[in-house]
Amino acid sequence: MSSYNKSKTMSTMKKTVSYILIGLVLIFTIISILGIWGLIDIDLQKVMLNTLYSLLVVFAASAVILFIVTVLIRDDEKKIEN
């Protein structure tokens, strides 16, 4: 697989993950706003706590993936080039 194809694949993957994260933030925001205005009958405190935990998990997973990509995959590409 050429470096151009790898770069294009990584770029596509980054865009896909970015859109998924944007979608999650929008969904959580809409649920929170509807709960604040009382349009949906939910325990807002529990929803906000679960939302924060969910975002923390997504952040931690993103950090691990970033570490894997930058350390392991980039090092493999440098070894192949040399």
Secondary structure, DSSP 8 states (H G I E B T S, - for coil): --HHHHHHHHHHHHHHHHHHHHHHHHHHHHHHHHHHTTSS---HHHHHHHHHHHHHHHHHHHHHHHHIIIIIIHHHHHHHH-
